[in-house]
Amino acid sequence: MSSDPWGRVDETGTVYVRTADGEQVVGSWQAGTPEEALAYFERKYEGLVVEIGLLERRVRTTDLSAKDATAAIGHLRQQIDEHHAVGDLDALRKRLDQLVADVEARREERKAQKARQSDEARQAKEKLVAEAEELAASEQWRAAGERLRALVDSWKSLPRLDRKSDDELWHRFSHARSAFSKRRKAHFASLDAQREEARKTKERLVAEAEALSGSTDWGPTAARYRELMADWKAAGRAQREHEDDLWNRFRGAQDVFFQARSEVFAERDAEQRENLTRKEELVAEAEKLLPVQDLKAARAAFRSINERWEAIGHVPRDARPKIEGRMHAVERAIQESEEAEWRRTNPEARARAAGLTGQLQDAVDKLQKQIDAARAAGNDAKADKLARELEGRQALLDQALKGLEEFGG
């Protein structure tokens, strides 16, 4: 009989293994010596040790599922329980028991990790939904549309939740996107309608601008072009493919008109500057008539100058007040000389002036006598009152005497 610490072979060739529950039959060996029998079943034990070691590493270092790990443990446990190996089978059972505990711990850890990932995914998706619902009310059409597309990509990258939660959040997310798309579609439809209306309006403006481009009614036409420009700005933009063409036609029509007007005005301005030079020469000639020495000669000379003045056309507007003011000053000076001459030579006016002076002189003399009488009678209040009245009459008398002097005394 042969034996070792974990097994033995009896004289019949039966192989036993020692366990905590006593000896267990491993098998029968008739092919060789007892030592060979023990060596054979010890090798089978070493095979179990290797398999258990490999399974332990897989459980620790790979993502082996709990189901597969449990099946592998059951297979190894069955081999140990069938006692087809010689060695410390109880130690192997303990290692398998520890593996079971490790697999369960891994299962719970993975379950907790999955719960955390699910919670994080839920929070992430809820955040995406909240942002999408906020964007649904945006009018930043391009930026909001691009952001919503990015949110869809973010959604796809997240793990699914339980079907009910995932469907509910997706429904809100999809509804927000649909609401934004509907509003954007309505906005651009309205914008297209506005642009079409703007195109029709600008077509009418272009037609009128082109019709006016040959007008020579400079002032009213220029004013109308300003009104057309205001109407153009108020009309809004047409479709991009029409806007530039319409603007080029509109601007081109204006350019034709204003270029023609500029050429006419340039010619007119040159003529008016020449007129100004001629009028400056005439006004200088007129100013030499002052001061008036010979009224008759001055009047005749001014008449001749004025006839030549009237024959000359317009001068530049900014120069007109000054040049006309100088001419009017000469005219007023001659008129004042005529009035003075008339006063000196008009007998009726002289008589009226003399009569008025005599009346005022009589009134002054009368008042003076009344003042003297009041003073003599001791009535100073009446004398003072009459004195004030005398001052006013005296002033009128002085003025009348001055006027009389103009008639030669």
C-alpha positions as CSV (number, residue, x, y, z in Angstrom):
1,M,0.0,0.0,0.0
2,S,1.2,3.5,-0.8
3,S,0.2,6.9,0.7
4,D,0.9,10.6,1.0
5,P,-0.5,13.4,3.3
6,W,-3.7,13.7,1.1
7,G,-4.3,10.2,-0.2
8,R,-3.5,6.5,-0.3
9,V,-3.8,3.5,-2.5
10,D,-4.8,0.1,-0.9
11,E,-3.8,-3.3,-1.9
12,T,-6.8,-3.6,-4.2
13,G,-5.7,-0.6,-6.2
14,T,-8.5,1.7,-4.8
15,V,-7.3,5.3,-4.4
16,Y,-8.5,7.5,-1.5
17,V,-8.3,11.2,-0.7
18,R,-8.4,12.6,2.8
19,T,-11.0,15.3,3.5
20,A,-12.5,16.9,6.6
21,D,-15.3,14.5,6.3
22,G,-13.0,11.5,6.2
23,E,-11.5,9.5,3.3
24,Q,-13.3,9.5,0.0
25,V,-12.8,7.1,-2.9
26,V,-11.1,8.8,-5.8
27,G,-11.0,5.9,-8.2
28,S,-9.4,2.5,-9.0
29,W,-5.9,2.1,-10.4
30,Q,-4.8,-1.1,-12.0
31,A,-2.4,0.1,-14.7
32,G,0.7,0.6,-12.6
33,T,2.3,1.1,-9.2
34,P,0.5,2.8,-6.3
35,E,3.0,5.7,-6.6
36,E,2.0,6.2,-10.2
37,A,-1.7,6.1,-9.2
38,L,-1.2,8.8,-6.6
39,A,1.0,10.9,-9.0
40,Y,-1.8,10.7,-11.6
41,F,-4.5,12.0,-9.3
42,E,-2.2,14.6,-7.8
43,R,-1.7,16.0,-11.3
44,K,-5.5,16.2,-11.7
45,Y,-5.5,18.1,-8.4
46,E,-2.9,20.5,-9.8
47,G,-5.0,20.9,-12.8
48,L,-7.9,22.0,-10.6
49,V,-5.5,24.4,-8.7
50,V,-4.5,26.0,-12.1
51,E,-8.2,26.3,-13.2
52,I,-9.2,27.9,-10.0
53,G,-6.2,30.3,-10.2
54,L,-7.2,31.3,-13.7
55,L,-10.8,31.9,-12.7
56,E,-9.7,34.0,-9.7
57,R,-7.6,36.2,-12.1
58,R,-10.5,36.5,-14.5
59,V,-12.9,37.6,-11.8
60,R,-10.4,40.1,-10.5
61,T,-9.0,41.6,-13.7
62,T,-11.7,41.2,-16.5
63,D,-15.3,42.0,-17.0
64,L,-16.4,38.4,-16.7
65,S,-20.1,38.4,-16.0
66,A,-21.4,37.1,-12.7
67,K,-23.4,34.5,-14.6
68,D,-20.4,33.1,-16.4
69,A,-18.3,33.2,-13.2
70,T,-21.0,31.4,-11.2
71,A,-21.2,28.7,-13.9
72,A,-17.5,28.2,-13.9
73,I,-17.4,28.0,-10.1
74,G,-20.2,25.4,-10.2
75,H,-18.3,23.3,-12.7
76,L,-15.1,23.4,-10.6
77,R,-17.1,22.6,-7.4
78,Q,-18.7,19.6,-9.1
79,Q,-15.2,18.3,-10.0
80,I,-14.0,18.8,-6.4
81,D,-17.1,17.1,-5.0
82,E,-16.7,14.1,-7.3
83,H,-13.3,13.5,-5.6
84,H,-11.4,12.7,-8.8
85,A,-8.2,14.3,-7.5
86,V,-5.7,13.9,-4.6
87,G,-4.8,17.0,-2.7
88,D,-6.3,19.5,-0.2
89,L,-9.8,19.6,-1.7
90,D,-11.1,21.4,1.3
91,A,-8.7,24.3,0.6
92,L,-10.0,24.4,-3.0
93,R,-13.6,24.5,-1.7
94,K,-12.7,27.5,0.5
95,R,-11.1,29.2,-2.5
96,L,-14.3,28.6,-4.4
97,D,-16.4,29.9,-1.5
98,Q,-14.2,33.1,-1.5
99,L,-14.7,33.3,-5.3
100,V,-18.5,33.2,-4.8
101,A,-18.2,36.0,-2.3
102,D,-16.0,38.0,-4.7
103,V,-18.4,37.5,-7.6
104,E,-21.3,38.6,-5.5
105,A,-19.3,41.7,-4.4
106,R,-18.5,42.4,-8.0
107,R,-22.2,41.9,-8.9
108,E,-23.2,44.4,-6.2
109,E,-20.5,46.8,-7.2
110,R,-21.5,46.6,-10.8
111,K,-25.2,47.0,-9.8
112,A,-24.3,50.1,-7.8
113,Q,-22.1,51.4,-10.7
114,K,-24.9,50.8,-13.1
115,A,-27.3,52.6,-10.8
116,R,-24.9,55.6,-10.6
117,Q,-24.4,55.6,-14.4
118,S,-28.2,55.4,-14.8
119,D,-28.7,58.3,-12.4
120,E,-26.0,60.3,-14.1
121,A,-27.5,59.5,-17.5
122,R,-30.9,60.6,-16.2
123,Q,-29.6,63.9,-14.9
124,A,-27.7,64.5,-18.1
125,K,-30.8,63.8,-20.2
126,E,-33.0,65.9,-17.9
127,K,-30.5,68.7,-18.4
128,L,-30.6,68.3,-22.2
129,V,-34.4,68.4,-22.1
130,A,-34.4,71.5,-20.0
131,E,-32.0,73.3,-22.4
132,A,-34.0,72.1,-25.4
133,E,-37.3,73.4,-23.8
134,E,-35.6,76.8,-23.2
135,L,-34.3,76.9,-26.8
136,A,-37.7,76.1,-28.1
137,A,-38.7,79.7,-27.3
138,S,-35.6,81.3,-28.8
139,E,-35.6,83.5,-31.9
140,Q,-31.9,83.1,-32.5
141,W,-32.8,80.7,-35.3
142,R,-29.4,79.7,-36.5
143,A,-27.6,79.4,-33.2
144,A,-30.5,77.7,-31.5
145,G,-30.9,75.2,-34.4
146,E,-27.3,74.3,-34.3
147,R,-27.4,73.9,-30.5
148,L,-30.4,71.6,-30.7
149,R,-28.6,69.4,-33.3
150,A,-25.7,69.2,-30.9
151,L,-28.0,68.2,-28.1
152,V,-29.3,65.3,-30.2
153,D,-25.8,64.1,-30.7
154,S,-25.2,64.4,-26.9
155,W,-28.5,62.5,-26.3
156,K,-27.3,59.6,-28.6
157,S,-24.0,59.3,-26.7
158,L,-25.8,58.7,-23.4
159,P,-26.9,55.2,-22.2
160,R,-30.6,54.3,-22.2
161,L,-32.6,54.5,-19.0
162,D,-35.5,52.2,-18.2
163,R,-38.0,52.3,-21.0
164,K,-40.7,54.4,-19.3
165,S,-38.2,57.1,-18.1
166,D,-36.3,57.2,-21.3
167,D,-39.5,57.5,-23.4
168,E,-40.9,60.3,-21.2
169,L,-37.7,62.3,-21.4
170,W,-37.4,61.7,-25.2
171,H,-41.0,62.8,-25.7
172,R,-40.3,66.1,-23.9
173,F,-37.0,66.5,-25.8
174,S,-38.6,65.7,-29.2
175,H,-41.6,68.0,-28.5
176,A,-39.2,71.0,-27.7
177,R,-37.4,70.4,-31.0
178,S,-40.7,70.2,-32.9
179,A,-42.0,73.4,-31.3
180,F,-38.8,75.2,-32.2
181,S,-38.9,73.9,-35.8
182,K,-42.6,74.9,-36.1
183,R,-41.9,78.4,-34.9
184,R,-38.8,78.7,-37.1
185,K,-40.7,77.5,-40.1
186,A,-43.5,80.0,-39.4
187,H,-41.0,82.8,-39.0
188,F,-39.3,82.1,-42.3
189,A,-42.6,81.7,-44.0
190,S,-43.6,85.1,-42.7
191,L,-40.2,86.5,-43.6
192,D,-40.5,85.1,-47.2
193,A,-43.9,86.8,-47.5
194,Q,-42.5,90.0,-46.2
195,R,-39.6,89.8,-48.6
196,E,-41.9,89.1,-51.5
197,E,-44.0,92.1,-50.6
198,A,-40.8,94.1,-50.3
199,R,-39.8,92.9,-53.8
200,K,-43.1,94.0,-55.3
201,T,-42.8,97.4,-53.5
202,K,-39.2,97.9,-54.7
203,E,-40.2,96.9,-58.2
204,R,-42.7,99.8,-58.2
205,L,-40.1,102.2,-56.8
206,V,-37.5,101.2,-59.4
207,A,-40.1,101.7,-62.2
208,E,-40.8,105.2,-60.9
209,A,-37.1,106.0,-60.4
210,E,-36.3,104.9,-63.9
211,A,-39.2,106.9,-65.3
212,L,-37.9,110.1,-63.5
213,S,-34.3,109.7,-64.6
214,G,-34.7,111.8,-67.7
215,S,-36.7,114.6,-65.9
216,T,-35.3,118.2,-66.1
217,D,-37.7,119.5,-63.4
218,W,-34.8,119.5,-61.0
219,G,-36.3,120.6,-57.7
220,P,-39.5,118.6,-57.5
221,T,-37.8,115.5,-59.1
222,A,-34.9,115.6,-56.5
223,A,-37.5,115.9,-53.8
224,R,-39.4,113.0,-55.2
225,Y,-36.2,110.9,-55.3
226,R,-35.6,111.6,-51.6
227,E,-39.2,110.4,-50.9
228,L,-38.5,107.3,-53.0
229,M,-35.3,106.6,-51.0
230,A,-37.3,106.9,-47.7
231,D,-39.9,104.5,-49.1
232,W,-37.1,102.1,-50.2
233,K,-35.6,102.0,-46.7
234,A,-39.1,101.5,-45.1
235,A,-39.9,98.6,-47.5
236,G,-37.4,96.2,-45.9
237,R,-35.2,93.7,-47.8
238,A,-36.4,91.6,-50.7
239,Q,-35.1,88.1,-51.4
240,R,-31.3,88.0,-51.7
241,E,-31.4,87.0,-55.3
242,H,-33.5,90.1,-56.2
243,E,-32.2,92.7,-53.7
244,D,-28.9,93.6,-55.3
245,D,-30.4,93.8,-58.8
246,L,-33.2,96.0,-57.7
247,W,-30.8,98.3,-55.8
248,N,-28.5,98.6,-58.8
249,R,-31.4,99.6,-61.0
250,F,-32.8,102.1,-58.4
251,R,-29.4,103.6,-57.8
252,G,-28.6,103.7,-61.5
253,A,-31.7,105.7,-62.3
254,Q,-30.9,108.2,-59.6
255,D,-27.3,108.6,-60.8
256,V,-28.6,109.4,-64.3
257,F,-30.8,112.1,-63.0
258,F,-28.4,113.7,-60.5
259,Q,-25.5,113.5,-63.0
260,A,-27.6,115.5,-65.5
261,R,-28.6,117.9,-62.8
262,S,-25.0,118.4,-61.7
263,E,-23.9,119.2,-65.2
264,V,-26.7,121.8,-65.6
265,F,-26.1,123.3,-62.2
266,A,-22.4,123.5,-62.9
267,E,-23.1,125.4,-66.1
268,R,-25.6,127.6,-64.2
269,D,-23.2,128.2,-61.3
270,A,-20.5,129.4,-63.8
271,E,-23.0,131.8,-65.4
272,Q,-24.2,133.1,-62.0
273,R,-20.6,133.7,-60.9
274,E,-20.1,135.7,-64.1
275,N,-23.3,137.6,-63.3
276,L,-22.0,138.4,-59.8
277,T,-18.8,139.9,-61.2
278,R,-20.8,142.2,-63.5
279,K,-23.2,143.2,-60.7
280,E,-20.2,144.0,-58.4
281,E,-18.9,146.3,-61.0
282,L,-22.3,148.0,-61.3
283,V,-22.8,148.4,-57.5
284,A,-19.3,149.9,-57.3
285,E,-20.3,152.4,-60.0
286,A,-23.6,153.2,-58.1
287,E,-21.8,153.7,-54.8
288,K,-19.6,156.5,-56.4
289,L,-22.9,158.6,-56.7
290,L,-22.8,159.1,-52.9
291,P,-22.9,161.4,-51.2
292,V,-25.5,163.0,-53.6
293,Q,-24.3,166.4,-54.8
294,D,-26.5,166.8,-57.9
295,L,-29.8,165.0,-57.3
296,K,-31.0,165.2,-60.9
297,A,-27.7,163.8,-62.3
298,A,-27.5,161.1,-59.5
299,R,-31.1,160.0,-60.2
300,A,-30.5,159.7,-64.0
301,A,-27.2,157.8,-63.4
302,F,-28.8,155.4,-61.0
303,R,-31.6,154.7,-63.4
304,S,-29.1,153.8,-66.1
305,I,-27.2,151.6,-63.7
306,N,-30.4,149.9,-62.5
307,E,-31.5,149.1,-66.0
308,R,-28.2,147.3,-66.7
309,W,-28.6,145.6,-63.3
310,E,-32.0,144.2,-64.1
311,A,-30.8,142.9,-67.5
312,I,-28.2,140.7,-65.7
313,G,-29.5,137.3,-64.5
314,H,-29.3,135.6,-61.1
315,V,-26.2,135.5,-58.9
316,P,-25.2,132.6,-56.5
317,R,-27.7,132.4,-53.7
318,D,-25.2,132.9,-50.9
319,A,-23.9,136.1,-52.5
320,R,-27.3,137.6,-53.3
321,P,-28.1,139.3,-49.9
322,K,-24.8,141.2,-49.8
323,I,-24.8,142.5,-53.3
324,E,-28.5,143.4,-53.3
325,G,-28.1,145.1,-49.9
326,R,-25.3,147.4,-51.3
327,M,-27.5,148.4,-54.3
328,H,-30.5,149.1,-52.1
329,A,-28.4,151.2,-49.8
330,V,-27.5,153.5,-52.7
331,E,-31.2,153.6,-53.8
332,R,-32.3,154.5,-50.3
333,A,-29.7,157.3,-50.1
334,I,-31.0,158.9,-53.3
335,Q,-34.6,158.5,-52.1
336,E,-33.8,160.3,-48.9
337,S,-32.1,163.1,-50.9
338,E,-35.3,163.4,-53.0
339,E,-37.5,163.6,-49.8
340,A,-35.3,166.3,-48.3
341,E,-35.4,168.3,-51.5
342,W,-39.2,168.0,-51.7
343,R,-39.5,169.2,-48.1
344,R,-37.4,172.3,-49.0
345,T,-39.3,173.2,-52.1
346,N,-43.0,172.4,-51.1
347,P,-44.8,175.7,-50.2
348,E,-47.9,173.9,-48.7
349,A,-45.7,171.8,-46.5
350,R,-43.8,174.9,-45.4
351,A,-47.0,176.8,-44.6
352,R,-48.4,173.9,-42.6
353,A,-45.1,173.6,-40.6
354,A,-45.1,177.4,-40.0
355,G,-48.8,177.3,-38.9
356,L,-48.1,174.5,-36.5
357,T,-45.1,176.2,-35.0
358,G,-47.2,179.4,-34.5
359,Q,-49.9,177.5,-32.7
360,L,-47.5,175.8,-30.4
361,Q,-45.7,179.1,-29.7
362,D,-49.1,180.7,-28.7
363,A,-49.8,177.7,-26.4
364,V,-46.5,177.9,-24.7
365,D,-46.9,181.7,-24.2
366,K,-50.4,181.1,-22.7
367,L,-49.2,178.5,-20.3
368,Q,-46.4,180.6,-19.2
369,K,-48.8,183.5,-18.3
370,Q,-51.0,181.0,-16.4
371,I,-48.1,179.7,-14.4
372,D,-47.0,183.3,-13.5
373,A,-50.6,184.1,-12.4
374,A,-50.8,180.9,-10.3
375,R,-47.5,181.7,-8.6
376,A,-48.6,185.2,-7.9
377,A,-51.8,183.9,-6.3
378,G,-49.8,181.5,-4.2
379,N,-51.3,178.4,-5.9
380,D,-48.0,176.4,-6.3
381,A,-49.8,173.1,-6.9
382,K,-51.6,174.5,-10.0
383,A,-48.4,176.2,-11.1
384,D,-46.5,172.9,-10.9
385,K,-49.1,171.1,-12.8
386,L,-49.1,173.8,-15.5
387,A,-45.3,173.7,-15.6
388,R,-45.3,170.0,-16.4
389,E,-47.7,170.6,-19.2
390,L,-45.5,173.4,-20.4
391,E,-42.5,171.0,-20.7
392,G,-44.5,168.8,-23.1
393,R,-45.6,171.7,-25.3
394,Q,-42.1,173.2,-25.3
395,A,-40.7,169.8,-26.6
396,L,-43.3,169.8,-29.4
397,L,-42.4,173.4,-30.3
398,D,-38.7,172.6,-30.4
399,Q,-39.4,169.7,-32.8
400,A,-41.6,171.8,-35.0
401,L,-39.0,174.6,-35.2
402,K,-36.4,172.0,-36.2
403,G,-38.7,170.8,-39.0
404,L,-39.3,174.4,-40.2
405,E,-35.6,174.9,-40.5
406,E,-35.5,172.2,-43.1
407,F,-37.7,174.4,-45.3
408,G,-35.1,177.1,-45.1
409,G,-36.1,178.9,-41.9
